[in-house]
């Protein structure tokens, strides 16, 4: 290296950092543009957004009360409570709590969260694409991933956790590709799996299946030993998240989790080709089949263009490698379209665990990722061909991105948002206003699948609003509420005779009852709440939400996994790199 070259190094580093900074700004501005209507005019109340607003409000409220992990939401179901976060991953709601702690109101918190998901989708794909294909392909793939309707549909229908999980997929693939070449990256891959496990359960299941399929393909192409460490890091990530995963699995017997399988018509009604989702029809811009149609049309066009160019230009080793990659992405897209269509119905019938994800169109997140991968591959291919062919591919990619941006823009304009409904109508406007501005008045319902079952296994009746917190249903007694917190309820009961007292709280095995310091059993009346008997005289009654055996088991498994992770990390750092070049470097 000459002295001039050494003098240029600081300048190149500054230019590189400035370029990366401009990339971040660019993706942030594009994300704000795509979600501009929500940013300017507030929430739309469509889809599952009402539930997510309710959960952010009550989750953050209990964190601010001092409950580090609010597994029981005390103020939902009109005050009857719900074990929502025994089963729903908490990461999105910790993020919501963080932004609320900064002083943002719930409207601004939602705008930041959803816009952040769109930004992360693009920027994370850029990180992945920059490593795999180079900066230009990474930028194009990132914009494509943001603009493809898959990510914005989650925003439009208020699927906060799903949008966050979709935005993290490229980062997981980046860590995977790095980890098969250098084991020290398994540290980051394990942390990724820890976080993705706490984001969205259906996305976790589907991405795990696809990811292990990708690892097996790598093992067949290269050496089996290169995938052992990445696979181990995934299991460690799951282990560290056991404090959530184990109770979420083992405690399902106490709730009506099967209700989810039939929601929104069930999985059969949400397959491409069904009566509700006619296959490959470009009709409503918010329909999943429209999303797939856009993606498939763009993918077919890109693949045919690559095929034609590959057959008509001089073949080189670099071109052949890129084209093989394009075939891989195309195969993945074909599999995903198949698994979302009615042709795969026998598979869904055979594997009941797939039905837990509610609808096949949840594969749209992976579909969007693979579509962006094909677009980035086409971009890389265009850099290896003649100028006229470059122009052709650039035009094709621009049209593909334009389709997606147009779709997202139309969908955004159709949003009947709170402060500017436009031509739309928010049919749940009253509920939305209550959820946003009066969430702690015991006037909010929660999803029915998490209501604890009755002793005979049947679901309890729907909770009734405006019920007293505690009442005497039999006998003679006066009750003074000394404390009514989210996790602790303290009562002073003065009974003239033996009395039966009922609380406006659903029974769940984590609740423990003590009367005058002695543990007592909790009875369950037909409405699914908690009931107990006090003897004549004055009694100190304490109800406290504690832990269950599955939760204690999960805590133990998480602690053990963190210890193993620390041990493995030292070994991964010391391991020698595998003799594999990075994809982008091998093409330069």
C-alpha angles and dihedrals in degrees: 000000000000126000089253090055091049090050090052094053097083090048092051091049091051091048091049093051091046090051092051090048091052089049090055091048091047094052091045092053092047091049090050091049093050091050096033096123093058091043092053103034109023136239127345101210093221128141114348096342093107090059093047092049089049092049095047091050096049097034092053091043091057093044088054087050089059102263103135095197112021101204091160118055102208099187101053128090089044089302096313088109132220136229088228098145095048083075108020117073112248106211098097090050094050086054090050090049090051094054092045089052088058089062099262116143119233093264092055092042091057092047091052093046097049095040088048090054091053091047093048091049091058099037095044090051089050090054090050094043095046089058096042103039109001137267099295094050089044092055093047092046091048093051090045092051091051094045098044107100093240095084097039093048087063089052093045093052094042096247095154100168092044091051091051092049091049091052091054098052096088091050090054091051091048092054089046094054090047093046095055088057101039122019094211087076088064085080090065092040092055090049089050092054090047091056097040089053088059095048113063126345100210091047089048092054095047096043091048091054092048093044095053088048088054091050091051090051090052090050091054093047099044129007126318093227092065091067098047096082095045090049090049091051090056092054090048090052090052089047093053089051092050092110084073104025100051097051090041089058103035098041095053089097089071096058139047095259092153088070088078093062090063098041118118091012097309129265095299092060092051100055122111106257096033121121091260094047109033107200120258097354116142098214126122111023091223098056120105091228088059089053091052092046092054091047096045094048091051092044093050091048093049094046094048090048091051091046093050093047092046092053095045102044133066109279120235131176090251093052092047091052092051092046092051087054090052089053089052093053090046092052090050091051091049091052092049093050089049094050090050094048132080089255088077095052093112089056092052091048092050098049110051093183088068089059088062089076088066099221137030091228088077083086086074090093091060090041090056092048093051091046089054089047090055090048092052090047090052089050091053090047091052090060090062099053137071123288096257091052090047089056091049094051092043090053091048092050091046091053091048092051090043091055090054096045091047090051093049091046093051090046090049092050090051092057110114092213123191100254098034113027093175110181093339131084129220102219091189094049096129093049090045093053091048091049092049102040109018106030100142101057095094089253100116128095125210133213113292097226092072097052107115115252124245119250091266091056096253122127117258121248117270113278118260121230125236096027121152117257091237135003142173110247097177134017132011121301144132119221129204118191107221096173133005107179131154094263104016130052117183120190135182108210121190107189125189088193138001105305138189114222125195126197127208091240129105114243116249127167091245091067114096126194127207125177114195088346096306123115113246133183120256119228123213118219121201093272091063096244129121126273134178141173125238125196123232114287135038118327135182107218122192127185114188131179106224137155134302128218093257090051092049089048090050092050090051092048091049093051092047091048092052089053092049089046091055091050093047092047092062090051094047092052091053095046118108117244118261114249094256126116122220111264095241093048093049089059098046 
